[in-house]
């Protein structure tokens, strides 16, 4: 999940943050997301694992100009709107 501005754990669990992009449960890996025409500002990246098993993750964030076409992506599923809650948040 990428959000614009601040987002507390309670806001995240209520899905009331200003979400820029979300990657909902999918069997497709690796997941690749993009967001075109993003305004300058502060953004946060949230990673959560709702599965019963450990997962590994690697992230890459690229800032590019308008001449760089965004990745095509599927629309956001409704599942994430009422999806599982994050019980704790670890920031590094």
C-alpha positions, 0 to 999 in steps of 0.5 A: 500500500502507498499512501499520501501523507500521514496514516496511523495504524487505526486509519490503515485498518479502517482503510481511511488513509489517502491510498495512492495504490494498493496491491490486494491479495493475488497469486501473481508474483512478483507484483508490480505497481505504478501510479501515474501523475503523482503530485510532489509530496510525502508518501509512505509505503506499507507492507503487510503479510496477511498469510499464515506463512512467512514471506520475503519482500524486496521493494524498488521505488522509481521516480520518473518523468511524464515521458516514462509510461506507467506499468499497466495494472489491474483495478483495485479489488474490493477485498482490500476495503474490508480486508484483514487488520494489521495488528502491529506495525514495524517501521525501519 
